[in-house]
């Protein structure tokens, strides 16, 4: 019981009570399907190195874990790009899509946009929770088509096999996360339904018993899927990351309350020379606070991995 309380403490406290103000420069880019993405930059005029930061579910570039990394890397000479998924930058997006754990084509668009100026020699990726899953899926699906400048990807607290994370939300002790996500996502799906009526049946809300029911009736439908298993297969980076041609690091704490061990690709990491999996005992879900420091352990671990790459 004490260990579970500690896990929730390590998850909630660093992200709820800490504030890290960052003065980003915002840029809006268009997507090929008529939508937009908002990109938040910390410029570094003399640097040709860029770190791309991807936030978690219902997050944005202002979240503590993103802002901490932005400041940490910028202070050490890197340019920073913290992008916001569709509908996550303070304005509802234009198309029928919202965003999802599997929509790595948006991350691809962001990276290609950053590279288009021809002023970068190196790009590294760091993602958190959903953003970690997006990072891993991008690395796997790009494979040999990966831009040479993109050298490494790191994912923290990533639900690599999404169905297991969905099931973990149904645990009684996880009511706080379940309630938060359901409330936020329901509001966003209602807003999307107002834009494009008839896609979902809100009468099904009364029938929700487990998180899979919510995904089946709402998330999958908004994402264009009728079959939940097919939707989860599309979302799960574990089905794609084996295609990576550059080193990736997956860090999932053993005490993560919503990313259980079943999410970890143990067998793949044992066989694949470029996939590194670490499961520290502590950290919770995108917590990993360091006492007395203005940054967290995730910032340090990512920087170290970019310096040395795969340890295999």
Secondary structure, DSSP 8 states (H G I E B T S, - for coil): -HHHHHHHHHHHHHHHS-------EEEEEE-TTS-EEEEEEE--TT--EEEEEE--TT--TTSHHHHHHHHHHHHTT-EEEEEE-TT-SSS--SSS----TT-HHHHHHHHHHHHTTS--SEEEEEEETHHHHHHHHHHHHHGGGS-TTEEEEEEES--SSHHHHHHHTTSGGGHHHHHHHHHHHHHHHHHHHHHSTTSS-GGGGGG--SHHHHIIIIIHHHTT-S-HHHHHHHH-GGGTGGG-SSEEEEE--TT-SSS-GGGS-HHHHHH-TTEEEE--S--TTTT-B-TT-SSBHHHHHHHHHHHH----
